[in-house]
Structure formats: structure tokens, C-alpha cells
Amino acid sequence: MNSPFDKLFENEAQIPEAFRVQFLTGADEGVDVVLEGVMNIWYRPRWLFPLLWAAEKMGVLLSEQGEGIPARLVMRTVRDKKGRPVQYWNRAFQFSRERYFNTVLKYMPEIDDVVEYVGPGKLVGAAWFVEYRPPGTLVFNSELGPVRMAGRAFWLPKLLRRWLLGVIRFKQRVDGQNPAKTHIEMVVHHPLLGDVFGYNGVFEIRKQTR
């Protein structure tokens, strides 16, 4: 494998170039993938701010909202000590002061899917349960997933996962006019509070030599 996403796309003959660059750029190519664009970020109700502030301090979410926020994602694929591909997603958002949100993505053969790790030490994961819908849409409904302890991954009970963080509903589609442009939407849905956090944006995708 050259990318954590190789297994997810291996049976797809016609993958849009934007997805091929973003998800299948390999660990041995010596380049990073950069997404640059603007985002609209929101949350509700407003009393969630202290919880989001604490989550931001732990590297889980953002606590600020706004429209037309310049954003940049740098994706770097490397190999771990066992030679397996790992992706580092480093995000920067230009609010009144720059905010950061960084995650680590790995392929888990146990569930045949990619897990995105967040938080202190990147110990808490969110399994993507990703689905590619030709010709140019990627969707997933993710939940708080495995917790890494002592080199092993432990799954929280399903009900507890949904009540802790809700369900993450994500959609990404390739622009119909510009093959290097992608549209992204994400919503966090809580079983009691409904849609509590989300963002949407448009990004240009390119490779950058390290």
C-alpha cells in the first residue's frame, strides 16, 4: 500500500483526478497534497461554546464560527515503523487569529476502512465508513471509533459513541466545471440536539514538492 486509501479505491476503475491526487498520492512520491479555499463554519445552540472550546483545546473540533474563512489543508503521506502508509492532515483557518486542527489517518484492516485519529496523542479515532459513489462523490457517516491503548484499538459501545460526539455526516464532490476543485460539506448530528456543528467549503487541490 502507498496510501491508507488504496484498499477503498482498488476496485474503482474511473476515479476523478481530484480524488486520485487527494487520496492516492503515495508515501514514496516526495510530495504533499494541498487543499486551499474558503469555508463557512457554524455551530448551534450557542451554549455549546464552552464544550467546543474545551474540544478545541484537546484538538477535536473548532470553537469559532464564520463565513468565507480562508482555509488550508496540507496532507502528507509517510510510512510508519512497520512500513505502513500514514497520512497527516494539518489544517489552518484564518480567523482573527490562525486556528489549527490536525489529525492522523490510518487504514485498519480489521474493519477494512480508514480511521481518523484526533485529540491528545491522537488516541481517539473516528472510523470513516466511507463510500465512493461514481462518478465524483465521496460520502461517509462516521462515529467516535476506536480508542488506542497499549498499542491496541478498543471500540466503545455504539450508543455511547453516538452520545459522546454524535454522528459525522460528510460529503465531498468534484466540481463539474473544474476537475481540480472540490466541494466539501460536513455536519455533526447529535441524537438529542440535532445538527450541532458543521462546515462547507470549496477547495482547489494541487501537489506540492516537500
C-alpha positions as CSV (number, residue, x, y, z in Angstrom):
1,M,0.0,0.0,0.0
2,N,1.2,3.5,-0.8
3,S,-1.8,5.3,0.8
4,P,-4.2,4.5,3.6
5,F,-7.0,4.8,1.0
6,D,-5.6,2.3,-1.5
7,K,-7.9,-0.5,-0.4
8,L,-11.0,1.7,-0.6
9,F,-10.5,2.6,-4.2
10,E,-8.8,-0.6,-5.6
11,N,-12.0,-1.8,-7.4
12,E,-12.8,1.6,-8.9
13,A,-11.5,1.9,-12.5
14,Q,-12.5,5.5,-13.1
15,I,-11.6,7.8,-10.1
16,P,-11.7,11.5,-10.7
17,E,-8.3,13.1,-10.9
18,A,-9.1,15.3,-7.9
19,F,-9.7,12.2,-5.7
20,R,-6.7,10.4,-7.1
21,V,-4.4,13.3,-6.2
22,Q,-6.0,13.9,-2.8
23,F,-6.4,10.3,-1.5
24,L,-4.0,8.2,-3.5
25,T,-0.8,10.2,-3.6
26,G,1.7,7.7,-2.2
27,A,4.2,7.8,0.7
28,D,7.1,7.4,-1.7
29,E,6.3,10.3,-4.2
30,G,8.0,13.0,-2.2
31,V,5.1,15.5,-2.5
32,D,2.4,16.8,-0.2
33,V,-1.2,17.4,-1.3
34,V,-2.5,20.9,-0.6
35,L,-6.2,22.0,-0.5
36,E,-6.8,25.8,-0.4
37,G,-10.1,27.5,-0.3
38,V,-12.7,29.2,1.9
39,M,-15.1,27.7,4.4
40,N,-18.3,28.5,6.3
41,I,-18.2,27.2,9.8
42,W,-21.2,27.2,12.3
43,Y,-22.5,25.6,15.5
44,R,-25.7,25.7,17.5
45,P,-27.0,26.3,20.1
46,R,-24.8,29.0,21.3
47,W,-24.5,27.5,24.8
48,L,-22.3,24.8,23.3
49,F,-19.4,27.2,23.1
50,P,-17.7,26.1,26.4
51,L,-17.9,22.5,25.3
52,L,-16.5,23.3,21.8
53,W,-13.8,25.5,23.4
54,A,-12.7,22.5,25.5
55,A,-12.9,20.2,22.5
56,E,-10.7,22.7,20.5
57,K,-8.1,22.7,23.3
58,M,-8.0,18.9,23.0
59,G,-7.6,19.0,19.2
60,V,-11.0,17.6,18.4
61,L,-13.1,20.5,16.9
62,L,-13.1,24.3,16.4
63,S,-14.9,26.7,18.7
64,E,-15.2,29.7,16.4
65,Q,-17.6,30.2,13.5
66,G,-17.8,32.5,10.5
67,E,-18.3,32.7,6.7
68,G,-15.7,32.9,4.0
69,I,-12.9,31.8,6.3
70,P,-9.7,31.1,4.3
71,A,-8.5,27.6,5.0
72,R,-5.6,25.4,4.0
73,L,-5.1,21.6,4.4
74,V,-1.8,20.0,3.9
75,M,-1.8,16.2,3.5
76,R,1.4,14.4,4.0
77,T,1.7,10.6,3.5
78,V,4.6,8.8,5.1
79,R,5.4,5.3,6.3
80,D,5.4,4.2,10.0
81,K,8.0,1.9,11.6
82,K,6.3,-1.1,10.1
83,G,6.3,0.4,6.6
84,R,2.5,1.1,6.5
85,P,1.3,4.4,5.0
86,V,0.0,7.0,7.4
87,Q,-1.5,10.4,6.4
88,Y,-1.1,13.6,8.4
89,W,-3.8,16.2,7.8
90,N,-2.7,19.6,9.0
91,R,-5.3,22.3,8.8
92,A,-5.1,26.1,9.3
93,F,-8.0,28.5,9.4
94,Q,-7.6,32.3,9.1
95,F,-10.0,33.7,11.8
96,S,-8.9,36.9,13.6
97,R,-6.1,34.7,14.7
98,E,-5.0,31.5,12.9
99,R,-6.5,28.3,14.3
100,Y,-5.2,24.8,13.7
101,F,-6.8,21.3,13.6
102,N,-4.5,18.3,12.9
103,T,-5.4,14.7,12.6
104,V,-3.7,11.3,11.6
105,L,-5.3,8.8,9.2
106,K,-4.6,5.1,9.1
107,Y,-6.1,2.1,7.3
108,M,-7.5,-0.5,9.7
109,P,-7.6,-4.0,8.1
110,E,-9.9,-5.2,11.0
111,I,-12.8,-3.1,9.6
112,D,-11.4,-2.6,6.0
113,D,-11.7,1.2,6.4
114,V,-9.8,4.3,7.3
115,V,-9.7,5.7,10.8
116,E,-9.0,9.4,11.6
117,Y,-7.3,9.9,14.9
118,V,-7.8,13.2,16.9
119,G,-7.2,14.6,20.3
120,P,-4.2,14.5,22.7
121,G,-1.7,11.9,21.5
122,K,-4.1,11.1,18.6
123,L,-5.5,8.2,20.8
124,V,-9.2,8.6,19.8
125,G,-10.3,7.6,16.3
126,A,-13.3,8.1,14.1
127,A,-14.0,5.3,11.6
128,W,-15.0,6.8,8.2
129,F,-17.2,4.0,6.9
130,V,-16.5,5.6,3.6
131,E,-18.4,5.1,0.3
132,Y,-17.4,6.2,-3.1
133,R,-20.3,7.0,-5.4
134,P,-19.2,7.3,-9.1
135,P,-18.6,9.5,-10.9
136,G,-17.4,12.0,-8.4
137,T,-18.9,11.9,-4.9
138,L,-17.4,10.6,-1.6
139,V,-19.7,10.1,1.5
140,F,-19.3,8.8,5.0
141,N,-21.2,8.6,8.2
142,S,-18.6,8.4,10.9
143,E,-18.8,7.8,14.7
144,L,-16.4,8.1,17.5
145,G,-14.5,4.9,16.9
146,P,-11.6,3.1,18.4
147,V,-9.5,4.3,21.3
148,R,-5.8,3.3,21.2
149,M,-4.4,1.9,24.4
150,A,-1.2,-0.1,24.8
151,G,-0.8,-0.5,21.1
152,R,-4.3,-1.9,20.6
153,A,-7.6,-0.4,19.4
154,F,-10.7,-0.7,21.7
155,W,-14.2,0.1,20.4
156,L,-16.7,2.0,22.6
157,P,-20.3,0.8,22.8
158,K,-22.3,2.1,19.8
159,L,-24.8,4.0,21.9
160,L,-22.0,5.7,23.9
161,R,-20.2,6.6,20.7
162,R,-23.3,8.5,19.4
163,W,-24.0,10.3,22.6
164,L,-20.4,11.4,23.2
165,L,-19.8,13.0,19.7
166,G,-22.8,12.2,17.6
167,V,-22.6,11.1,14.0
168,I,-20.4,12.9,11.5
169,R,-22.1,13.1,8.1
170,F,-19.6,14.1,5.3
171,K,-19.9,14.6,1.6
172,Q,-17.3,15.6,-0.9
173,R,-17.9,16.0,-4.6
174,V,-15.7,17.0,-7.6
175,D,-16.6,20.3,-9.3
176,G,-18.4,19.7,-12.6
177,Q,-16.5,22.5,-14.3
178,N,-13.1,22.4,-12.8
179,P,-11.6,18.9,-12.2
180,A,-9.1,20.3,-9.7
181,K,-11.8,21.8,-7.5
182,T,-13.8,20.0,-4.8
183,H,-16.9,20.9,-2.7
184,I,-16.9,19.7,0.9
185,E,-19.8,19.5,3.4
186,M,-19.8,18.2,7.0
187,V,-22.4,18.1,9.7
188,V,-22.2,16.7,13.3
189,H,-25.6,15.3,14.3
190,H,-26.4,14.6,17.9
191,P,-29.3,12.2,18.8
192,L,-30.7,14.7,21.3
193,L,-29.7,18.1,20.0
194,G,-29.9,17.6,16.2
195,D,-27.4,19.2,13.9
196,V,-24.9,21.0,16.2
197,F,-21.8,21.7,14.2
198,G,-20.9,21.9,10.5
199,Y,-18.9,23.4,7.7
200,N,-18.9,23.7,3.9
201,G,-16.4,25.0,1.5
202,V,-14.8,24.9,-1.9
203,F,-11.1,24.0,-2.4
204,E,-8.5,23.8,-5.1
205,I,-6.3,20.7,-5.0
206,R,-2.7,20.6,-6.0
207,K,0.6,18.7,-5.3
208,Q,3.5,20.5,-3.6
209,T,7.1,19.3,-3.5
210,R,8.4,18.8,0.0
